């Protein structure tokens, strides 16, 4: 059993009389009557972050990945609540001073207010972040249409290489390059400027937390469409491209490992010129990487007009058995 079957087989049944829960098939709770949008995420040491040796960086990663759930729905986060569990080592005065400083910086950068939470003692360091915003509309999952274009903001893969470096599974001689990728892991660049515009052109959207291919599958999972992606068009940074060329590693093994927190969305082909113009004015990178269709019977990734036949990474999933 994994996290998705757990939700499907047990928790989803309990929301039958609560339309605001969106059948537990989205990133948020949306109370349309009161214009309230809420998301909640839990982060466990050793699962969602390696350790708490860099508390100032860990808390930034946690906060940004949490409020990303609202941004990808076209909603600006107004308040966050933090549940924190730890011990005398993780919650030492030195660590808490660093956490305080980072939270203050994040509040200033993203304009949200810390509004409550809970603290408990535990052996492992665990955080639960609840984010709240207000909106009359949101961009949901599973609302895409046949022949929709598929877009992604920013670049993918930098964060995964950063994590790989921290785990010592990859190596870079240059301290400057190493620090670049590690910073992308801890402090993803959220495309918050474009978020409020999503409702104008996006039929469906999700943030890339578990990986491009896995999250794209979640985005369309109740529809009858399949995706066709062009691997060459999937955006990566010049630094990651240089690393792949130097090490002879494959791009496909880096672009769907998660922790990117970019917005993945679909839109009608008629919006192409508008999207290109809008994103240029907003100084936000966006890339058309593929399309959705009901004319094929399985998902496809194309490279140089050839269909890739080997198994590709479907993203991260919590498994309980």
C-alpha positions in Angstrom: 0.0 0.0 0.0 1.3 3.5 -0.9 0.1 7.0 0.1 -2.3 7.1 -2.9 -4.1 3.8 -2.2 -4.3 4.7 1.5 -6.2 7.9 0.6 -8.3 6.2 -2.1 -9.3 3.2 0.0 -9.9 4.8 3.4 -9.8 8.6 3.8 -11.6 9.6 0.6 -14.7 7.7 1.6 -15.1 10.0 4.6 -15.4 13.2 2.5 -18.5 12.2 0.6 -20.5 15.1 2.2 -17.7 17.7 2.0 -17.3 19.1 -1.6 -14.6 21.5 -0.3 -12.3 18.5 0.2 -12.2 18.1 -3.7 -12.5 14.3 -3.2 -8.9 14.4 -1.7 -7.7 14.6 -5.3 -6.0 17.9 -5.1 -3.3 19.8 -3.1 -5.8 22.0 -1.2 -9.1 22.3 0.6 -11.3 24.9 -1.2 -14.3 26.4 0.5 -15.9 28.2 -2.4 -18.6 29.8 -0.4 -16.2 31.6 1.9 -13.3 31.8 -0.6 -10.9 30.0 1.7 -8.1 27.8 0.4 -6.0 25.6 2.8 -3.1 23.2 2.4 -1.3 21.0 4.9 2.1 19.2 4.7 4.2 17.2 7.1 8.0 17.0 6.9 9.9 14.2 8.7 13.6 14.2 9.3 15.3 11.4 7.3 12.4 11.3 4.8 11.7 14.9 3.6 15.0 16.4 4.7 18.3 14.5 5.5 18.9 16.0 9.0 18.6 19.2 11.0 22.2 20.3 10.8 21.3 23.3 8.8 18.1 24.4 10.5 18.0 27.8 8.8 18.0 26.1 5.3 15.7 23.3 6.2 13.0 25.6 7.5 13.2 27.6 4.3 12.8 24.5 2.2 9.8 23.4 4.3 8.0 26.7 4.2 8.5 27.2 0.4 7.4 23.7 -0.5 4.3 24.2 1.6 3.2 27.6 0.3 3.9 26.2 -3.2 0.7 24.2 -2.9 -1.3 27.5 -2.9 0.7 29.3 -5.5 0.1 26.5 -8.1 -3.6 26.9 -7.5 -3.4 30.6 -8.3 -3.7 31.6 -4.6 -1.4 33.9 -2.6 -0.7 32.5 0.9 -1.7 34.9 3.7 -1.2 32.9 6.9 0.8 29.8 7.9 0.6 27.7 11.0 3.6 25.6 12.2 3.5 22.3 14.2 7.0 21.5 15.4 8.3 18.4 17.1 11.9 17.9 18.3 14.2 17.5 21.2 16.9 19.4 23.2 19.4 18.9 20.4 17.3 19.9 17.4 15.6 22.7 19.3 18.7 24.2 20.9 18.9 27.9 21.4 21.4 28.2 18.5 19.1 26.3 16.1 16.0 28.2 17.1 17.8 31.5 16.6 18.6 30.4 13.1 15.0 29.2 12.5 13.7 32.5 13.8 15.9 34.5 11.4 15.0 32.3 8.4 11.2 32.5 9.1 11.5 36.3 9.4 13.2 36.4 6.0 10.6 34.2 4.4 7.7 36.3 5.9 9.3 39.4 4.4 9.9 37.7 1.0 6.5 36.0 0.5 4.3 38.4 2.6 2.6 35.8 4.8 2.0 35.9 8.5 2.9 33.2 11.1 -0.4 32.7 12.9 -0.2 29.8 15.2 0.7 26.1 15.5 1.8 23.6 18.1 5.1 22.3 19.7 5.8 18.8 21.1 8.8 16.8 22.2 9.9 13.9 20.0 13.0 11.9 19.0 12.8 12.9 15.4 12.4 16.4 14.1 9.1 16.9 12.4 7.3 19.9 11.0 3.7 20.3 9.9 2.9 23.5 7.9 -0.7 24.6 7.2 -1.0 27.4 4.7 -4.1 29.5 4.2 -5.2 32.0 1.5 -8.3 33.5 0.0 -9.6 33.2 -3.5 -12.9 33.1 -5.4 -11.5 30.6 -7.9 -8.6 28.1 -8.0 -7.0 26.1 -10.8 -7.7 22.4 -10.0 -6.2 19.2 -11.0 -7.9 16.9 -13.5 -9.6 19.8 -15.4 -7.4 19.6 -18.4 -8.9 19.3 -21.9 -8.1 17.2 -25.0 -5.2 18.7 -27.0 -4.1 20.9 -24.1 -0.5 22.2 -24.2 1.6 21.2 -21.3 3.8 23.9 -19.7 6.3 24.1 -16.9 7.8 27.2 -15.2 11.5 27.6 -14.4 14.1 24.8 -14.7 14.0 21.2 -13.4 16.7 18.9 -12.0 18.9 21.4 -10.1 17.4 20.4 -6.8 17.8 16.7 -7.3 21.5 17.2 -8.1 21.8 19.3 -4.9 20.3 16.4 -2.9 22.6 13.9 -4.6 25.6 16.0 -3.6 24.4 16.2 0.0 24.0 12.4 0.0 27.5 12.1 -1.5 26.1 10.2 -4.4 27.4 12.8 -6.8 30.6 14.9 -6.7 31.7 18.3 -8.0 35.2 19.8 -7.5 34.0 23.4 -7.8 32.7 24.7 -4.5 30.8 27.4 -6.3 29.0 24.9 -8.5 28.3 22.6 -5.6 26.9 25.4 -3.5 24.6 26.5 -6.5 22.9 23.1 -6.7 22.6 22.7 -2.9 21.0 26.1 -2.6 18.5 25.1 -5.3 17.6 22.1 -3.2 17.1 24.1 0.0 15.7 27.3 -1.5 13.7 26.6 -4.6 12.7 29.6 -6.7 9.0 29.7 -6.4 7.2 31.3 -9.5 5.0 33.4 -7.2 4.8 36.4 -9.6 2.8 34.5 -12.2 0.6 32.6 -9.7 -2.3 35.1 -9.6 -2.5 35.1 -13.4 -3.0 31.3 -13.7 -6.7 31.4 -13.5 -6.8 33.4 -16.8 -5.3 30.6 -18.9 -4.6 27.4 -17.0 -7.1 24.6 -17.3 -5.3 22.5 -14.7 -2.2 22.8 -12.5 0.0 21.3 -9.9 3.4 22.0 -8.3 6.2 19.7 -9.0 7.1 18.2 -5.7 7.4 14.5 -6.3 8.7 14.7 -9.9 7.6 15.9 -13.3 6.3 12.6 -14.7 4.7 11.5 -11.4 3.0 14.9 -10.8 1.9 15.1 -14.4 0.2 11.7 -14.0 -1.6 13.1 -10.9 -2.6 16.1 -12.8 -4.5 14.1 -15.4 -5.3 10.9 -13.5 -9.1 11.1 -13.6 -9.3 12.1 -17.2 -9.0 9.9 -20.3 -6.0 11.7 -21.7 -2.3 10.7 -22.0 0.7 12.9 -22.3 3.3 13.2 -25.0 6.4 15.0 -23.9 9.5 16.2 -25.9 12.5 15.4 -23.7 14.6 18.0 -25.5 12.2 20.8 -24.6 12.1 20.0 -20.8 14.0 23.0 -19.3 17.2 22.6 -17.3 19.7 25.2 -16.3 23.0 25.8 -18.2 24.8 24.6 -15.1 23.0 21.2 -15.0 23.4 20.9 -18.8 27.2 21.4 -18.4 27.3 18.8 -15.6 25.4 16.2 -17.7 27.7 16.8 -20.7 30.8 16.4 -18.5 29.6 13.3 -16.7 27.8 11.7 -19.7 24.7 11.3 -17.5 21.2 11.2 -19.0 18.9 14.2 -18.7 15.8 12.0 -18.1 17.3 10.7 -14.9 17.3 14.2 -13.4 14.2 15.9 -14.6 11.6 13.9 -12.7 13.1 13.3 -9.2 11.1 16.0 -7.4 11.8 19.0 -5.1 11.6 21.5 -8.0 8.4 23.3 -6.8 7.8 24.8 -10.3 4.3 25.1 -11.6 3.1 22.4 -14.1 0.0 23.5 -16.0 -2.1 22.8 -19.1 -3.7 25.3 -21.3 -5.6 25.5 -24.6 -3.5 26.0 -27.8 -5.4 29.2 -28.4 -3.5 30.7 -25.4 0.0 30.2 -26.8 0.7 33.8 -27.8 -0.9 35.2 -24.7 1.1 33.0 -22.4 4.4 33.8 -24.2 3.7 37.5 -24.0 2.5 37.5 -20.4 5.4 35.4 -19.0 7.9 37.6 -20.9 6.4 40.7 -19.3 6.5 39.0 -15.9 10.1 38.0 -16.4 9.2 34.4 -15.6 10.5 31.5 -17.6 8.0 29.1 -19.0 8.4 26.2 -21.5 5.9 24.4 -23.7 7.1 20.7 -23.2 4.3 18.6 -24.7 0.6 18.1 -25.1 -2.4 15.9 -23.9 -4.4 13.8 -26.2 -7.0 10.9 -26.2 -5.6 9.6 -29.5 -2.9 7.5 -27.9 -3.3 4.7 -25.4 -0.3 5.4 -23.1 2.0 8.2 -22.0 4.9 8.9 -24.3 8.2 10.7 -24.1 9.8 11.6 -27.4 13.5 12.3 -28.1 14.7 13.3 -31.6 11.3 12.2 -32.9 11.8 8.7 -31.5 9.7 7.1 -28.7 11.7 6.3 -25.6 11.0 2.7 -24.7 12.8 2.1 -21.4 11.2 2.7 -18.0 11.4 6.2 -16.7 11.2 7.6 -13.2 7.5 8.1 -12.2 8.4 10.3 -9.1 8.4 9.8 -5.4 5.8 7.9 -3.4 5.5 7.0 0.2 5.1 3.2 0.5 3.9 1.5 3.6 4.4 -2.2 2.7 
